[in-house]
């Protein structure tokens, strides 16, 4: 994932309401959202390394990961998708799992990791060093910088999620997918400086990224209620934003 906004214990129906876009090279093979046959996980799957970018597990578990955009930061290490896969298939709670992962965090490529269970939410990052924080109830955003860093697209998506909740949104997720489909770049004066050329910074500043080789591959909405039921819905896209299908899975059945 490269852009996530979520409401944690901030909606009367949904304990967790999460929306996000996965940006990736179109040539990287992946499987669409589905129940995994080898683990209690509902997610898409990276067919290169076997992990996932975002998904749900048993008893209200959810996790997602983004990379950290800093060209000066070494990109070697283990695949970030394994962090999500391992948490979703585990039995320990958020705090215990984070403690174990913190010890080995530097072994992975630069990451921002979100962990949710029925009781707690936690952020774990590994750049410049392993660090974590408990997530308080509210609406938060995450992209390719540290947690709640106010990048324009992160703020805009968080604001649209907040508006949806404030307007009484409950199960009509179309406005949330519309927010994820926003291709408008941020004004130059609002762009972050991540060490890449200005034209590329502009291109990457929209919520939805269109490109022939790289771009938004999936848009996902996750809604989990206080009884661990809900939905995960994934829309998939090919080169230049071409729509390639949608999968919806009911949770708690």
Buried (B, 14 or more C-beta within 10 A) or exposed (E): BBBBBBBBBBBEEBBBBBBBBBBBEBEEEBEBBBEBEEBBBBBBBBEEBEBBBBBBBBEBBBBBBBBBBBEEEEEEBBBBBBBBBBBBBBEEBBBEBBEEBBEEBEEBBBBBBBBBBBEBBBBBBBBEEBBBBEBEEEBBBBBBBBBBBEBBBBBBBBBBBBEBBEEEBBEEBEBBBEBBBBEEBBEEEBBBEBEBEEEEBBBBBBBBBBBEEBBBBBBBBBBBBBEBEBBBBBBBBEBEBEEEEBBEBEBBE
